[in-house]
């Protein structure tokens, strides 16, 4: 939304920032920009062009335009014309406001004219400088002296005398150094009383008290055009130039630093043309560089970034850092595409090692004796501490061309890990470590040691190895059976001074294992900047320092509280490399990443953030008639009109460095009082259909979503009642209602008594009718239900009856077998269910020869004979056509053959009466199966499958000359589950596995 150069940045007492660009004035609340409009501006006319701004000590914002002076109404985000009749024709290019003897005095300048306006007397005085000099800067010092910077030098006005006497004074020209007419571009007073003057081509000048101006060295080859100045710390100036970026100057020590745009450095200035600089009340420095706004935290001097590949002498040669280690005050850095660079904090880059590595050095380890171990994609080497020569590193049969992902050294041992497993060099012993058979993952990602325990981070899970040293060295290894850790890539390991083990993972954050406590997980919801842990640098200042893909965090090793050490916009080196983390002897924390090194001075690092104000940025009402009204920014308690449908509050914590990491919660006391969570993208509190009354809106913010800052926003709200919601209106309404109820009661009693007798008679008659009808409906419903479950020919149950009752029986059997499994007892067969499928032999011939009526007689007679064999508790079901299904409960599977034999006999032993003249023998074949057929895998076959197996046995009986039976009673325990799953798909294969029962000789 910002368009063109950033002309100025302002701050009001409530913490809002106000930004001026070519489009006008904007309010910035750390989350969103909102434009400021001009009062009474017509849509078809252009807005006045803002040319100058000023903020008074009381927080008023004033704006100078080519059409006069405007004052900002913050609540409405509106610029209101000031003294329009006097000032509308003045084009204000420079502006200053001060208070003298309770009079507000405006000093402003057009191109070549100076004006002084007294707000109390409404007197406007005009001045011209000698030679009609063009005015570039205005400044009023603490003694109320007006300083005017022009193209013809510096001029002084006694502002107090002009205001008090009303007498116009001629300007006094002041020599600046040895120059009488330098072009003055900017003026300011420091907190210690220095008057500082910046010029367009003569440099910087300083005056103390009444002493002459002295020129300060700029540290540049050519004197820059000083366009803007700010005091960012006592007597420390930040100078904005045109074409030469920023220059930092210390007035007392004369030390200077220059900052300029470097396309190879991500955090450098966006542009070398500096239009504005501003130091706010929190120590943030705002820089309008070209068309971009840069923010610099002047309070944070404990973090520096060293960028590689920036063509800076003695600095890193390459941008990307893959690995870094510290030794005796020097940093060993694996960067770029090959080799190791050694950096000294005093001398910068001092040496290059292993330049012939051909591939990036991604793993580095410096032993206590100074030996350096390094590995690239196709080589592992040892660099001798004396000669710095790279020697191929071979351990036992491990070839030096193998990539090493982790090194670990002790006084007697060197441990190496890679995708080929774990290797050790212990004194004269070199060998590969064999893991326990239970550990499937052998690819090593990280290593750490704790006394006689070696911690091994693999590509999937954490392994603990107890070191055993005898004639040789071995590890007794076992997995850490943590449900999350065993699935994670273990990127980094560290053991702190307390013996706590810290484990970095690829996607689940950080885990810590105190000596006598369970694992604690620290992740993004705990405040960690991302769950992908790149590296753990170590321990300093009672904190563990870790890098993630999104930043750097310090975790308190006692409370496990998370502090963001490096977050946006300082995260210029992310993502950080997995092996690029170390701590120097001076307690500097070093991480390497995509653009170079991030170094943190932990001794001077501040873990707590200063509090920031929580403000309402907008309030929107939806009235009872659905019209919408914006109240803007409200700084006081609020009163809302009656019948408001919805109130929406937009809010923000004015944290301008890391606003995206801010968590919010709000509640409305008097409504429900429960906290409602919100994030940086959803900063809205909504009250729907509020009832008349008093409420309190509370808004809090947090950086981790756990610890909430104390400086919450409290805002009193009052919703006014409509006329009929007032106490008097309610009282009158209640009184009228009581009178109406009483009169209605009297009339109702009379009418009630009259109707009572009539209704009683009517109810009695109707009750009798309903009783008769209900009885008939109940009888019909019972008959319909029985009919739906009964075969109309045989009177037996049908398939629907079976589906409604069998699941309960199956569940009882399943529960019994499950209990046996849990108690390790052998199940008893008297809980079994037996499924018999009975089919009349050659029944089609009876229908074809004697007719379907004869066939029906056979079916009816068959059910009568079967009822003599089976119990009433068994299910006797007409299964379809000439088939019957019998479900027998609580009968051992060994007795199934007896029932089958009896059924065959009773059906085939006596002739069936087909007609008066015709009698005929009819036989049947039976197949049966026990449930569960496999007592070891009792859940493998459901009841439908078991009936299918019984049907398969029936076909076996049919194929055995009919008039016989065949049954399946069990499956041997040795049969595996896969075979049974095959049987479920192909029932005919059951004979391969099941024990089959059949008579000794089939009946013909």
N, C-alpha and C positions, 0 to 999 in steps of 0.2 A: 504493500500500500504506500510505503514511503516513495516519494518521487523527487529526484534531484538531490543536490547536496544537503547534508544536515547542517542547517545554518546556526542552530543553537539548541541547547538542552537545559531545561530548568527543573527545579524541584520545589514542591510546596511542602508546608509543614506536616501534611498528612502522609507524605512519603511518595506521592505520585510523581512520575516524571512527565515532562511536557516537552515535546519535540517539534521543532519548526523545520519544514522543508518548503519546496517551491509551491506545494498545494495549500499550505497553511499550518495551523497548530493542531497537534495531536496529543491525546492523553495516553500514556503507556502505563498499564497496571501490572506488568511482568508477564501477562498472559495474552493481552489483546490491545490493539490500538483503536481508539475512538476519536473521530474527528470533532473539532470544535467549529461551530458555525457562527456567523455574524448575525447579530440581532437585526430583524427587519430587512434582511437582504432579499431582494426579489430573485426568483429562480432564473430569470432571463438576463440578469446583470452579473458581471464578474465580481468576485469577492475582492476586497482590498488586499493588496500585497503586503505581507508582514515583512518589515525591514529591521525592526529592533525589538528586543524584549528585555524585561527587568522584573525581578522578584524582590519585593520589600521584605524587611525583617518580620513583619507580621504574616507573610505568606501570600500577599496579594500578587497576582500576575498581571502585568501591564504590557501592552503590545503597541508598538508604533508602526503606522502604515503610511502610505502616500495620501491617505484621506483622514489623517488625524490620529488621535489616541483612543485606545480601547482598554476596558478592564474586563477581566475574565470572571464570569459567574461559573464557579466550579460545579455547583449542583446541577445546573442546566446545560453545562458544556456549551456556553454561549459567550461571545464577545460583545460587550455593550459599549456603545460610543460614549466618550467622556467629553463634556463641554464641547459638544459638536458645533455650536454656533461660533465658538472662538477658534477651534483647532482643526476644523474639517478641511481647511485649505493648506494645512502644513504637512509637508512630506517628511516624516520623522525617520531619519536614518540611524541615529544614535539616541540612547535614552538612559537617564539615571534619575532615581527618586530618593530623596532623603528627607529627614524630619528635623526642623530647626525651630526651637521654641514652640513646640506643638503645632507647627505649621508644616504641612506636606508640600515640599518644594520639588517641582518637576524641572529638570534640565534636559533639553533635547535639542538635537541639531538636524537641520536639513543639509543639503550639500555644502552650502557656504555661509549659513546663518546659524547663530546660536540663540536659543530661547530659554527664558526662565519664567516659570509660571507658579504663582502662589495660590494654592488651593483654597486658602482662607479668604484672601482679599480678591481673588479672581483676577489678579493683575498679570498680564502677559508682557514681558520685556524682551526686546530683540536686540542682538548684537551682531556685528560683523568683525571678523578678524582682520588684522593688517594684510594688505595685498589680496584681500578677498580669498584668503586661504581656504582650501577645501578641508572639511572636518572629518576625521576618521575615528576618533575615540573620545569618550567622556568618562571621567572618573571623579568621585567625591571621596576624599580621604576622611580619616577619623576626626580631623580638625575642621571639617566642613570647608576645606579648600577645594575649589573646582579646578580640575586639570583637563585641559582640552588638547588633544593630539591632532595635529593637522599636517598637511603637505608642506607647510612652511615652518614647522617646528612645534615646540611645546609652549602652551600658554597657561597662565594661572589667573583665577578669579577669586577674590575674597567673598565667597558666597554668603557668609554671615552678615557682612556689611551691606551687601546688596539687599538682603531680605529685611534686615532691621531698619536701615535708613531709607530704603527705597531709592537711593541715589545710584545711578548707573555708573559703573567703573569701567575704565579702559583695561583691556587685558594686558597682563605682564608677560613678556616673552622670557622664557627660562632656557639658559644654555644647557644642552645635554652633552656632557663630556666636553669635547673640544668643538662640538658642532652647534651652530646657531639655528640652522634651519633643516634639521633632518626630518624625514617623513615619518611621523609617529603613527604606528598602526594599532597599538594596544597599550593599556595602562592598568596597573592594579596595585593595591597595597597588601603587604603580607601581614600575618597575625602579629609578628614582632615589630611592625612599624616601618619596614622598608617600603619605599615607593619604587616600583619597577616599571620601566618604560621599554617597550619593544618597538623596533623600527623596521622599515621595509628594506633597508640596505646597509645600515650602520651597526647592526647587532643589538645587544642587550645592555641596558644601563640601570644602575641601582643608586638610590639616594637614601641615606640614613640621616634622620633629623634634618638639620639645615645645611648639612655638608653638601659639597658639589656632587653631581652625578659621576659615578665611575663606571667604566665599561668592563663587562665580564667577558672572559674568553668563552667562545662557543664550542671549541673543539672541532670545528669544521674547516675545510679548506677555503670555502667561500662563505661570506656572511649571508645568512638566509633571510628571507622575507618572513618576519615574525608576525603572523596574522592573528593569533589568539594565545592567551596565557591562562594558566590556572595554578594555584598553590595546592598541591596534593598532600603535602605534609609540611610541618613548620619549616619555612625557608627552603623548601624543595619545590622547584617550579617545573611545570611541564609546558613546553613551548610548542605550539602548532605552527608549522611553516607551510609555505607554498612550494612544493617540489622537493623538499628535503625531509619530509616526515616529521617525527617528533624529536625534541631534544629535551633531556632532563638535566636541570642545572641546580646544583646546591649553592646557594648564595654565600654560605659561610666557608665551605671547603673548596669551592670553585670546581668541584668534580662534575663532569658531564658524561652523559650517555646519549647515544643517538639510536632511534628506532625508525626503521624504514620498511617499505614494502619489499618482500622477498617472495617470489612465486614458489620457491622451493620450501618455504617454511609456512605450514598451515596456520600458525597462530600469529603471523606477522601482521602488520598494518594492511588494511585492504587497499589503501591508496596513500601516496606521499603528499597529496594536497589536503591539508588539514583545515577544515572550515570552522571547527568549534572544538573546544575542550571544556570539561566541566567536572569538578570534584564534588560529589554529593556528601551528605551528612554521614553516610555509612562507610566512607572511604573508597567508594567505587569511582573510577575515573571514566567518563563518557567521552568518546572521541568521534567526531564526525569526520571520517576519512573518505573523501570523495562522496560517493552515493551510499556509503555503508556506515553503520554505527558500530564501533568497537567498544567493548567494555573491558576495563582492566581493574583488577582487585588490588589496590595499593596496600591493603592490610596483609595480604598473603605474600610474604617474602620468603617463605620456607619451601616453596616449590619452584624448581626451574626445569626447563626442557632444553635438552641439547639435540638439535636436529642434524641429521646426517645428510650428506650430499648437497650442502648449501654453499659449497665452494668457499668455506671460511677456513682460513689458515689454522692449522693445529687442531681442527675439529674432526668429527667423524667424517670419513670419506664417503660412506654410503648411508642411505636413509634407513633401510629396514634392519632392525636388530633382532637376531635370532636367539642369541644367548649372551649372558653377561655374568661375570664373577669378579669378586674383589679380593685383592691380596696386597697387604702392606701399603695401603693408601692408593693403589693403582687399580684401574678397572680393565679387565680383559673382556673385550667385546667381539663377539662373532657377528659380523654385519655384512650386508651386501651379498655378493655371489661367491666370495671366497675369502679365506684368511681370517686372522684375528688382529684387531687393533688394540694397542695398550694406551690408555688415557691417564694422564696425571692431572690432579686438580690444580696444580700450579702451572705446568708447562703445556697442558693440552696433550695432543697426540705425540707420543714419543717413540713408538716402535710399531712395526708390522711383523706378525709371525705367521708361519705356515701359508705363505702366499701361493703355494702350489696346490692348495687343497682342491681346486677345480670346482667344488660345490660349496654351498653355504655351510658354515660351521653352525650346526643346530644344537650341539650339546657341548658344554664346557664344565670343567671341574678343576679347581686349583687346590692341591693338597697343602697341608701345613708346611711341608718342606719346600714349597714353591714349585714343585713339578706340576705341569699343566697337562690335563688329559682333555682331548677334543675329538669330536667325531662329526664328519659330514656324511653325505648320503652313501658314499662308497668307500669310506676310509675311517679308521680309528687310530689315533696316534697319541704318543706321549712326547711332550716338549720338555726337554731337559732344562732344569732351572738355571744351569750355568751356561750352556751353549745355545739354548733356545732352538736347538735343532729338532725337527719333527721326525720321530722314530716310529715305524709301524708298531702298533700295539697288538700282539698276539698272545692269547691266553689259552694254553693247552692246544686243542685242535681248532680253536676259533681263529678264522682267518682275519688278518688286519683290514680286509676290504668290507667287513661286516659293519653295518651301522649300529652305533650304540646310543640308546635313548636315555640312559641313566648311568652316572658314575657315583661311587661312594667309596671314600677311603678312610681307613683308620691307621693307627701307628704300625700295624702289622699286616693289614689286608687291603686289597683293592677289589671292589665288587663292580661288575659290569652287567648291565641288563639291556636286552634288545628283543627284537621279534623272535630271535633264536633261543630265548630263555635267559637263565641267570648263570654267570660265571664268576669265579673267585680266583684271586692270586694271593695266597697266604704264605708268606715266607718263601720257601722253595716249592710249595704245592700249587699247582695250577689244575683246575678241574671245572667241569660243568656240574651245577647243582641239580640233583634229581628231586622233583616235586612228588608229593604224595599222589597216589593214583586218583584220589577224589578231586584233585585240582585239574580241571580240563584246560583252563586258559593259562598258557605259558608265556604269552607276549608281555614284556615288561615295559612299563611307562615311567615309573618313579621308584625311588628307594629312600629309606631313612633307617637310622639305627638308634636303638635305645638299650644301653648296656649290652646284654647278651641276646637281644631280640632284633631281628632284621625285619623291617616292615617293607612289603613288596606291593607296589601298586601295579596292577595289570590292566589290560585293556577291558577286562570285565571282572571287577571284584578286587578286594583287598586280601592279601595273604600275610599271615604272621609266621615267621621262621625263627625257631629257637636255635641259636648257634651252639654247635657241639664241636669242641676242639679236643682232639686227642692226637693220635699219630697223623691224622688228616683233619680236615674241617668239613662239617656237614651241617645241614639244616633239617630240623623236624618241622615240616610245614603243614599248615591247615588253613582253610578258608575262614574268614570272618563272616559268620552267618547273619549278617544284617540284611533285612529284606530289600533295602534300597541300595546299599553299597555293593551287594553282590551282582547288581545289574549295571554298575556304573564304570565308566572309564576313569581310572584314578590318575589325575593329571599331576598331582603334587602332594608331597608328604613332608611333615615337619614335626619334631619333638621339641617342646619348649622346656624352659628351666624347671617347671613343675613336674615334668614327665608326662604332660598331656600330649596326646597324639592328635595332630590336625591333618585332615584329609581333604584335599581339593578334588572335586569331581567334574565330569564333563557336562552335566546338565542338572544336577541336584544340589548345587551350592557347596557349602563347606560343612564338614562334620568334625566334631571334637570329642575326644574320649578322655575325660578326666580319669585319674588313677583309680578312684573307688566310686565311680558313678557310671551311669549308662551314657550312650551316645547322645549328643545334642546336635540337631541339624540347624544350620544358619543359612537362610536362603533369601531370595528377593523380598518376600513378605516380611522378613525380619529387618530389612533395610539394606541388604547386600546389593551392590550395583550389578545385578545379573547373576544367574545361576551357573554360568560356564566359567569355572575357575581356571585361569591361565597358569598362575604360579604363586607360591608362598615364598616371600622374601626372607622372613624370619621374625624375630622378636626384638622390640625396642620400645622403651617407655611404657612397659606393661601392656603392650598391644602387639597383636599378630598382624602383619601387613600382607595383604593379598591383592592380586590383580585379577580382573575379570575382563570380559569382552567389552564392558561398558565403563570401566573406571577402576579406581584403586580405593580400597577400604582398609581401615584399621579396626580390629576387633579386640575389645577389652578382654584380656585372658581370664579375668575373674567373673565379670558379669555377662560376658559374651555380647555386650552392647556394640552395635556397629556404628562407626563414624565414616562418612565419606571423606576420603583424603583428597582425591582428585575426581572432580565431576565436571560436566559441561559448564562453561566453555573451555575448561582447562584440559579436557581429555583429548589431546591432540595426537597422542601416540597410540591410541587404541585402534585395533585390537592388540593386546600385549601378547608376547610370545611365551609359550609354555616353559621354556628353560631360561628365560631372561628375567631373573630376580635375584637380588643379593643385598646384603647389608655391609657397609664399610666399617672400618675400625672407628670412624668418627660418628657412628650411628646415623649415617645417611642411608636412606632407603632408595634402592635403584631398581627400576623396571625398564625393560626394553620392549619396543613395539614397532609399529609400522613406519614411523617417521624418525625414530631415534630413541633417546633416553629420557626418562622422567626421574628426577632426583628430588627426594624429600628430606629436608632437615628435620628429623624427628624430635631433636632437642627443643626446637623452637616452634614446633607445629602446634596449632591450637585446635583441639578436638571439638570444642563446642562452637556453634554458630551464634552470632549475635541475634537477638530477637528482632523480628520485623513486624510492622503493623499489619493487622487484618482489617480490611476496609470493604465497605459496600461500594461496588462499582456501578451498579444500576438497580433501579427498582421499577417494576412494571405492574400496573393495575389493570384488571379486567373488571369493568363496572357491571352493574346489574343489567344494563342494556347492551352488553357485549362490546361497548366501546373500550378501546385500549388507550391507556395513558402512561407515559414514561415520566417518572419523577426524577430521573437522573441520579446523581450521587447525593445521598443525604448524610450530613454529618451530625445531625441531632436526632432526638427521639421523634417518632413518626406517629401521625394520626391519620387514620384511613376513614373514608366516608362509609355510610351505611350500605348494606346489601352488596358489598364487594364480593365478586365471584372468585377471584384468584389474585394472590399477591406473589410475585416472583422477585426474589432477591438474588442478584449476581454479586459474587464476592471474590476476593483474592488476597493472599498473603504477599506483600510486596517484596518478594525475594527475586531479585533481578538476575542472579547467577544461575540458580538451578530450579527454576519454577516448575519444570516438568516432573520433578521428583517430590513435589509437595502433596501430602495427603490432607484431606479435610474431613471434618464432621460438624454437624449442626443439629440443634434441637430448638424447639419452641416450647418454652415453659409456659404452662397454662393451656396448652393444646394436648400434648401427650407426654412430652418430656423425654422421649426416647431419642438417642443419638442416631443420626442417619449419616452413613459414610458417603464421601464424594471424592473425586480425584481432580487432577489439574485440568482435565478436559470437560468436566461436568461440575462447574462451580455454581450451582443453582440451588436455592432453598425455596420451596414452593408451599404456600398455604392455600388450601382450597376451601371455599365457602366458610370463611371464618365467622364465628358468632361474635356478637358485640362483647367487648371486654378488654382487659389488660393482658398483654403477653410480653414475654422477653425472648428475643432471638439471641442465641449464643452460637458463635462460630469459633472453632479451634483448628489449628493446623499442626502437622507433624511431618518430620522428614523420613520417618521409618514406618509410620502407621501403628506404632506401639506406644512411644513416648510422645505425649501431646504437650506443646508449648503452653506456658502459663498466660501469656498475653493474649487472651481470647477477646473476641469482639462481643460486647453486650449492648443490645439496642432495645429500648423500651418501645412497645407497639401498643397503640390504642385503636380499636375498631369501634366506631361510633354506632349507636343503635338507630334504626328507623323509628318514626313516631310511634308505630304500634309495637315496637320492641322495648319502649321505655317502661320503667317500673309503674308509673301512673297508668299507662295504657293497659298494662297487664292486670293491674288491680281492678280497673273498671271492667275489663273483659271477664275476669273471674267472677266479679259480683253479678254482672248480667247473666252469666252462665248459671250461677247458683239459683237466681230467681227463676230463670226459664226452666231449670231442672225441677224445681219445686212445683211449679204450676203443671208442668208436664207429668210429674209424678201423680198429682191428684187426679188429673184426667185419665191417666193410664190405669190407675187402680180401679176406677169405675168401669172402664171398658174391659179391663182384664177379667173382672168378676163375671161380666156378662158373657164373655167369650169362653170362659173356663168350662162352664157346664156343657156348652155346645161341643167344644173340642174334645172333652173327655169321652163323650158318647161316640164321636167320630173316630177317635183314636182306638177305642175298644173294638169297634167294628173292623177297622183297618188292620189292627193287630191280628185278629183271628184269620183274616184273609192271607196275611203275610205268612203266618205260621204254616198254614196249609200249603201255600206255594213253596215255601222254603223246604218243607219236607219232601215235596215232589221233586224239586230241583236236586236235593241231596241224593235221592234215590237214583235219579237219572244220571247224575255225575258219577256215582259209584259204578253204575252199570256200564257207562261209557269207558271209564278207566279200565274196568275188568275186561271189556271187549277189546280194548286196544292192546292188551297184554296177552290175549288168548287166541289160539287157533280155532276158527269157527267149526271146523270139521271134527277134530279130535278132542277139543276141549282142553288141550295141553297149552302150556305157555309158549309164546313165540319169541323171536329174536329180540324184540324190543324189551321184553321182560328180562332177558339175560343181560343186556347192556345196562339196565337200570340197577341190577343187583350184583353183578360179578365183580365190579371194581372194589366194592367194600370187602368182599371175600378175599380178593387178591391182596389188598392192603394189609389185612390181618396176617396172611402168610408171610408177606415181605417183612413186616415188623417182627414177626417171630424169628425169622432167619437172621435179621439184622441184630436182634438181641443175642442170638447165639454167637454171632461173630464177635460182638463186643465182650461177651463173657467167656469166649474161647471154649464153648460147649458144643457137643455134636447134636445137631437137630434130630428130633424124633419124627418118624414118618406119619404119626397119627394126626399131624397138622396139614397133611397133603390134601390136594384137590385132584380128583381124577376126572378126565374128560373122555366120555365114550361116544363115538360116532357110529350109529347103527344104521345099516342100509339093507332094505329088503332085496333079496336076490331075484332077478328076472321079473321085477315088478312091471316093467313095460309090457311084457308078454301077457300079464293078467289084464291090463287095460286094453290091449289090442285084441285079445281073444274073448274076454268076458264082458268088456265094457268098463267104463269109468265108475259106474255105480258099484260094480263088484270090487274094483280097486279101492273105493272109499271104505267098503266094509272091511277089507283087509287092514287098512290103516287104523280104523276105529278099534278093531279087535286087537291089533298089535299094541296099541297104547294100553289097553286093559291088561294084556299079559305082562307088559313091562312094569306096570304099577305093582304087580305082585312081587317083583324082584327088588325094586328100588324103594327107598324110604320116602316119606312125605317131605322130609327136609331136603332131599335131593331135588335138583331142577331137572324135570322131564320136559323136553322142549321139542316141538315140531320144527325141525331145522330147515326143511324144504323138500317138496316132492315126497319120496319114499324114505327120506333120511330123518333120523331122530338123534338128538343130542342129549346126553345125560351128564349132569355135573354132580359128582358125588363128593361130599364134604367129610372131613375127619375120618378118612378110611386109609389105612396103610396101603402104600402102593403094591406091597406084596400080595394083597388080597384082591387086586384088580382082576387077576385071571379067573378067580372063583366067580366073581360077578359076571364076567364076560361069558364064561361057560354056561352059567345058569340062564343068562339071557338068550344064548343061542339055542339051548335046549327047549326053553319054554315057548319060543317062537316056532321052532321047527318040529316039535314032537307031536303036536295035535293039529289035525286038518282044520282049515278055515272053511266056514260055511259061506260059499259065494252066492248061492241061490237055494231054492227049496230042493232042487235036484242035484246041485253041484257042490262037491266038497273037494278041497285041494290042499296038498301040503305046500306051505310057503316057508322058505328058510331065510336066514339073514346072515350078514357078515358084519363083524365088529372090529373097529380099530380104536385103540385107546392110548392115552399118554398121561403121565403124571406131571403135576405142576408143584414145585419147580422140577424140571427134568434134570437140571444140573444143580446139585445141592451146594457145589462150591461157587458157581457163578449163578446164583439164584435170580439175579436180575437180568440175565441175558435174553430170556424169552418172555414176551408178554403173553397174555392169555389167548390173544388171537393167533399168535404163532404156535402156541401149544395145541390149539384146536387144529391148525393146519398140519402139525406133525401127527396128530391122531388120525386125521384124514389120510395122510400118507400111509400110516399103518393099515387103515381100512383097505387101501388099494393093494397093499401086500396080502391081506386076507383074501381079497377078491381074486388076486392072481394065484392064490393057493387053493383053487377049486371051490371057493365060496363055502357057505354054511360053516364058517369057522371064525376065529378071532386072531388078532395079532396086536401086541401091546409094546409100548416103549416105557420102561420104568425108571431108568437112570442112565447117566453118562459117567464113565470112569473119571475119577479125580484128576488123572494125568492129562486129560484133554485140555488144551490151552484155549484161551479166550478167542484167539483169531479163528480157530477151527469152528468154534460155536457161532461166531459172527457169520462165517461162510454158510453154516447150516441154516441160519435165520434167512439168508438170501436164497438158498437152494435147499428146500426141505427134503428133497429126495436123497440128499447125502447123509441123512441122519443115521441110516443103517450102518454107515462106516464107523460111527462112534458110539451109538447107544446100545444098551443091553435090551434085546428083543425077547419078549415072551410070546409063545404060541403053543398050541396043543402038541402032544407027541406025534399024533397022526391027524391029518386034516380029514374032516368029514366030507363025504361025497354027496 
